[in-house]
Amino acid sequence: MDNEYLEGKENPCNGKIEIVHQPKESYVPTWDDILNLWEKLSELDPVWQGIVKTRILTGSHLEEIYGFEWDMLTTDSYGHWLVMPRGFHKIKKKHFVYLDPNVYKLITNFNNTKDIKKGLIWRWWANNKVEASAMGKQWRKLDTGFEIGKIRHFVIN
């Protein structure tokens, strides 16, 4: 190679071993992990408890949960449903998520003392939307050994 800038210089990378770091496969929680997590949730603010419990019980994405509104809850002769409209967080079609009576009770009793049944379900008392960035700080308090995103993998597998 004729290049006046490199002439007479050694390759600084010559003879070096290329180190390739393989990404470590993330740990998917077991049933025991989820039971232990449920017990630890009492350490969190009730808003965060409700969000994590809803994630465990529905398998919903966190961004979906942060956007759940009271008017998405409905009841018919088959039971309770969470209806996510077309266009709601990556959804191309309307989604119907069946809610076991205990899950419905968990969600509807969250704001029971405030008697607020419109707008966002999971919000701070000042009616502000829960910020997704704050979840990481809350999650680290629990020291679970797995990522919050892996709850969904546990639920859907």
C-alpha positions in Angstrom: 0.0 0.0 0.0 1.5 3.3 -1.0 0.4 5.9 1.5 2.9 8.6 2.6 1.0 9.0 5.9 1.4 5.4 6.9 4.8 4.7 5.5 7.2 3.4 8.0 4.6 3.1 10.8 3.5 -0.1 12.4 -0.1 -1.1 12.8 -0.9 -0.5 16.5 -3.6 -3.3 16.3 -1.2 -5.9 14.8 -1.1 -9.0 17.0 -3.9 -8.0 19.3 -6.6 -10.4 20.0 -10.1 -9.2 19.2 -12.3 -9.5 22.2 -15.9 -10.0 21.4 -18.4 -9.8 24.3 -21.4 -12.0 23.8 -24.5 -10.5 25.3 -25.5 -12.5 28.4 -28.9 -14.0 28.0 -31.3 -12.3 30.3 -32.8 -14.3 33.1 -36.5 -15.1 32.8 -38.1 -15.3 36.2 -39.6 -18.5 37.5 -42.9 -19.0 39.4 -40.9 -18.7 42.7 -39.4 -15.4 41.6 -42.8 -14.0 40.8 -44.1 -15.1 44.2 -41.1 -13.5 46.0 -41.6 -10.3 43.9 -45.3 -10.1 45.0 -44.2 -10.2 48.6 -41.6 -7.5 48.0 -44.0 -5.1 46.3 -45.2 -3.8 49.7 -41.9 -1.9 49.8 -43.1 0.3 46.9 -45.6 3.2 46.7 -49.2 1.9 45.9 -49.0 3.3 42.4 -45.9 1.2 41.6 -47.4 -1.8 43.4 -50.5 -1.6 41.2 -48.4 -1.1 38.0 -46.2 -4.2 38.7 -49.2 -6.3 39.8 -51.1 -5.4 36.7 -48.1 -6.3 34.6 -47.8 -9.7 36.3 -51.5 -10.4 36.0 -52.1 -9.2 32.4 -48.7 -9.5 30.7 -49.3 -5.9 29.3 -46.4 -3.7 28.2 -45.5 -1.0 30.7 -46.3 1.7 28.2 -49.7 0.3 27.8 -50.3 0.2 31.6 -49.1 3.8 32.0 -51.8 4.8 29.4 -54.7 2.7 30.8 -57.8 4.9 31.3 -61.0 4.2 33.3 -63.2 4.3 30.2 -61.2 1.3 28.8 -62.8 -0.9 31.5 -66.0 -2.5 30.6 -68.3 -5.3 31.9 -70.6 -7.5 30.0 -72.3 -10.9 30.6 -69.0 -12.7 30.2 -67.2 -10.6 32.8 -64.8 -7.7 33.0 -62.6 -6.5 30.1 -59.9 -4.0 29.4 -60.5 -2.7 25.9 -57.5 -1.1 24.2 -58.5 0.8 21.1 -56.9 0.6 17.7 -53.8 2.7 17.7 -53.1 2.4 21.4 -49.4 1.6 21.9 -48.4 -0.5 18.9 -51.9 -1.9 18.4 -53.3 -2.2 14.9 -56.6 -3.7 16.0 -58.8 -3.2 19.0 -57.7 -5.6 21.8 -59.9 -7.1 24.5 -58.1 -8.3 27.6 -60.2 -10.4 29.9 -59.8 -9.4 33.6 -60.3 -12.0 36.2 -62.6 -10.6 39.0 -59.6 -10.3 41.3 -57.6 -8.3 38.7 -60.6 -6.1 38.1 -60.9 -5.5 41.8 -57.2 -4.7 42.1 -57.4 -2.1 39.4 -60.8 -0.5 40.4 -59.9 -0.4 44.1 -56.7 1.5 43.5 -58.3 4.9 43.5 -61.2 3.9 45.7 -60.4 6.5 48.3 -60.2 9.3 45.7 -63.4 8.2 43.9 -61.8 9.3 40.6 -63.1 7.1 37.8 -62.1 9.0 34.7 -58.8 9.7 33.0 -55.7 7.7 33.6 -55.9 4.8 36.1 -52.3 4.8 37.2 -51.4 8.4 38.0 -50.0 10.4 40.8 -52.4 12.1 43.1 -52.0 15.4 41.3 -53.5 13.6 38.3 -50.2 13.5 36.4 -49.3 10.6 34.2 -46.7 8.2 35.7 -43.3 8.7 34.1 -41.8 5.6 32.6 -38.3 6.7 33.5 -39.2 6.6 37.2 -40.0 2.8 37.0 -36.3 1.9 36.9 -35.5 3.5 40.2 -38.5 1.8 41.8 -37.5 -1.6 40.3 -33.9 -1.4 41.6 -35.3 -1.0 45.1 -36.7 -4.5 44.9 -33.4 -6.2 44.0 -35.1 -9.0 42.1 -32.2 -10.4 40.0 -34.2 -10.0 36.7 -35.3 -7.2 34.5 -38.9 -5.9 34.8 -39.3 -6.6 31.1 -38.9 -10.3 31.7 -42.1 -10.5 33.7 -43.9 -10.3 30.4 -41.8 -13.2 29.1 -42.8 -15.3 32.2 -46.5 -14.5 31.7 -46.6 -15.3 28.0 -44.5 -18.5 28.1 
